[in-house]
């Protein structure tokens, strides 16, 4: 910002006329002020000052009325020069100056020279640019930066407030199908409807492509924000007319309440956006909960640690036996991922498997599990001096089925460890099938071509479309433990299990019951026609070496029985 240089203040020789003549050499408004008792008088003014309209009569000068205290303080000080910004006038016609107070000579302590650099045009230009930078060009609303400025101003006043973030559902699909113009028209109309639902003291902004932000004043009742969210949803419930279409728009709304503990504007907005993501999976209106955010942070930390564990092969497989219910002999083991981190903490699969699926780490994790299961089975064979007689069941995640080319992965593991496909049972859930039935059917047929056995895991807890059972090459139905546990004391559970067993028999499939924990339950399932049983009755998940010991013991027992 330009300031008047010392060359603008020539030293006067003597007399008012000389003052006047000297000041005329200065191109900016300048006046010589002298103390006259309790007031001030003008010794001289230049033409630029007269044209500025700051008042040439000291008694009636608005400039002197507003700056007399500053001038008085300057004259009482030992400063040679003082610079400051100053404005005069109302908001609409206000003018902005950079004011310089300077002493003509150090010896004269009762007078000073006042110069004004007019910054009005510069201030208006900066404000205009700032307004353009903080305004959404489509809706005319404040944009993300302008929204942040509004929140910052409210936080400075320490007023109660809340931030709502509104995310439109299906907007991307609508924009792609109907075109950008229709999408723009929808956004403008949505903005109008939302604005109509707000109170006079609430502010609306467009902070993203299909995301709106609201800054609302909150008095004493935090539920005000929830009521506003419900009003907005009602305002958007009526269809929108776009060209030849009537489009219904739903939205998810996240709420974050401002408080003294949160002084970061961006953190407050992020909290509301985090609540939006939770709202999309639930009730459509969600308030930010610190615990939920902390849990998300923990999951991100777990993702980082899990990625490192997969890369450094720190995971291991545990193996739970599956027994033939008719003979009681072990026929296979289910491979289950286990993870003990560097600090010795054992993480439950129910905690890290969902993190792996959400982050995409399920693909490298699944590949590792397939290879590790094949490597372990080959080791068992070598320790037993040949085929150990066991098969290994490996779970295939729905996300893994969608994102990875499973059949080549399985084939590579079989070739690498010189195993036949018949040694593997591959288990997948119903959710994996319904995500993309045609593609999954192709994958399943490719897996069958390798000689593997296919099992549907947790049957009855998902979508259970019988058409899939008829068309897909499924060999085994696994009955979920929720139906098996407590079955003997629950007639409804017995009826469900009996129905599943009858269905499997009609379709030529075998069955495995999970959660078998007593001999009585195992005998009942066998009597009903269930093929296999899996549960704590036989063993909890075992380390690979312990599973091998069980295999060796079972082989020895079988050999002794046949010899006798």
Secondary structure as GFF3:
##gff-version 3
##sequence-region A 1 564
A	DSSP	three_ten_helix	6	8	.	.	.	ID=ss1
A	DSSP	alpha_helix	16	24	.	.	.	ID=ss2
A	DSSP	beta_strand	29	36	.	.	.	ID=ss3
A	DSSP	beta_strand	39	45	.	.	.	ID=ss4
A	DSSP	alpha_helix	47	52	.	.	.	ID=ss5
A	DSSP	three_ten_helix	58	60	.	.	.	ID=ss6
A	DSSP	alpha_helix	62	76	.	.	.	ID=ss7
A	DSSP	beta_strand	81	88	.	.	.	ID=ss8
A	DSSP	beta_strand	95	102	.	.	.	ID=ss9
A	DSSP	beta_strand	111	118	.	.	.	ID=ss10
A	DSSP	alpha_helix	120	133	.	.	.	ID=ss11
A	DSSP	alpha_helix	144	157	.	.	.	ID=ss12
A	DSSP	beta_strand	161	168	.	.	.	ID=ss13
A	DSSP	alpha_helix	171	178	.	.	.	ID=ss14
A	DSSP	alpha_helix	180	197	.	.	.	ID=ss15
A	DSSP	beta_strand	203	206	.	.	.	ID=ss16
A	DSSP	beta_strand	211	217	.	.	.	ID=ss17
A	DSSP	alpha_helix	223	237	.	.	.	ID=ss18
A	DSSP	beta_strand	240	242	.	.	.	ID=ss19
A	DSSP	beta_strand	245	247	.	.	.	ID=ss20
A	DSSP	beta_strand	251	257	.	.	.	ID=ss21
A	DSSP	alpha_helix	265	280	.	.	.	ID=ss22
A	DSSP	beta_strand	285	287	.	.	.	ID=ss23
A	DSSP	alpha_helix	290	311	.	.	.	ID=ss24
A	DSSP	beta_strand	315	324	.	.	.	ID=ss25
A	DSSP	beta_strand	330	340	.	.	.	ID=ss26
A	DSSP	beta_strand	346	347	.	.	.	ID=ss27
A	DSSP	alpha_helix	349	359	.	.	.	ID=ss28
A	DSSP	alpha_helix	362	383	.	.	.	ID=ss29
A	DSSP	beta_strand	391	396	.	.	.	ID=ss30
A	DSSP	alpha_helix	398	403	.	.	.	ID=ss31
A	DSSP	alpha_helix	406	416	.	.	.	ID=ss32
A	DSSP	three_ten_helix	421	423	.	.	.	ID=ss33
A	DSSP	beta_strand	424	429	.	.	.	ID=ss34
A	DSSP	alpha_helix	430	435	.	.	.	ID=ss35
A	DSSP	alpha_helix	437	449	.	.	.	ID=ss36
A	DSSP	beta_strand	453	459	.	.	.	ID=ss37
A	DSSP	alpha_helix	466	471	.	.	.	ID=ss38
A	DSSP	beta_strand	476	479	.	.	.	ID=ss39
A	DSSP	alpha_helix	481	484	.	.	.	ID=ss40
A	DSSP	three_ten_helix	487	489	.	.	.	ID=ss41
A	DSSP	alpha_helix	491	506	.	.	.	ID=ss42
A	DSSP	beta_strand	510	514	.	.	.	ID=ss43
A	DSSP	alpha_helix	519	528	.	.	.	ID=ss44
A	DSSP	beta_strand	532	534	.	.	.	ID=ss45
A	DSSP	alpha_helix	544	563	.	.	.	ID=ss46
###
